[in-house]
């Protein structure tokens, strides 16, 4: 074979390889999306059923196809060490801490309760840093008979502002979740609330299932846009008002996936579902793969 023939043959081989790669990519969209780092699958720690250590829970989640875990706030040295050990032994990160904020909300009418809530938030931020998490989930306020909406708005922003310097120094973002707390009831208001805090260390932890009862997740995603830092996956059925497995409720996950594309979201997709065994977790992972690929979680 002379040099000219060799170059022609090499060019044909390269072209064939490109075609083959394209076919492979088309046939395994979810794997490609995960491989290039666009989306990462995770679960909350409480989804792992059974009596086992935290490291073993992490390992089982990893073996079922998940790449990260979201954990309760490690508020003590012992809890921090436990999660650190789990991360080291499993090889997957604790990417987020579910701090919450229901018990001592930053919106509470009693200043002493608000101060304790802020101290707990700061402790949780420090714990998140110790375990390598880059974010913390916060329920910013609770509106009820004792707490007016306008006061919840003002007090919670005041509390969050007091924690921003610490969050920035730790490089742990405070991610505010939309939950059933009678607060931030529209995507427009949610966006405004985030923007008014004027900090890159505050973002949105968007929960797909939590808005279905009074809105459409894809609409919220398109409105919140780049403010979304992390995403929770779950499903809800309006008829009967009940939580259901992924793909069995009123979440239009193909449309949710298109909305995430439109706002250029890249990051963690964390399932927040009931606990189950290994077979259950593998099925959840399979359904998330279908979401990533742009399909309904449940095959028709």
Secondary structure as GFF3:
##gff-version 3
##sequence-region A 1 300
A	DSSP	alpha_helix	3	27	.	.	.	ID=ss1
A	DSSP	alpha_helix	29	35	.	.	.	ID=ss2
A	DSSP	beta_strand	39	44	.	.	.	ID=ss3
A	DSSP	three_ten_helix	45	47	.	.	.	ID=ss4
A	DSSP	alpha_helix	54	63	.	.	.	ID=ss5
A	DSSP	beta_strand	68	72	.	.	.	ID=ss6
A	DSSP	alpha_helix	77	90	.	.	.	ID=ss7
A	DSSP	beta_strand	93	100	.	.	.	ID=ss8
A	DSSP	alpha_helix	111	131	.	.	.	ID=ss9
A	DSSP	beta_strand	135	138	.	.	.	ID=ss10
A	DSSP	alpha_helix	149	170	.	.	.	ID=ss11
A	DSSP	beta_strand	173	177	.	.	.	ID=ss12
A	DSSP	alpha_helix	187	197	.	.	.	ID=ss13
A	DSSP	beta_strand	202	207	.	.	.	ID=ss14
A	DSSP	three_ten_helix	209	211	.	.	.	ID=ss15
A	DSSP	alpha_helix	217	224	.	.	.	ID=ss16
A	DSSP	three_ten_helix	225	227	.	.	.	ID=ss17
A	DSSP	beta_strand	228	233	.	.	.	ID=ss18
A	DSSP	beta_strand	235	237	.	.	.	ID=ss19
A	DSSP	beta_strand	242	244	.	.	.	ID=ss20
A	DSSP	alpha_helix	253	262	.	.	.	ID=ss21
A	DSSP	beta_strand	267	271	.	.	.	ID=ss22
A	DSSP	alpha_helix	278	292	.	.	.	ID=ss23
###
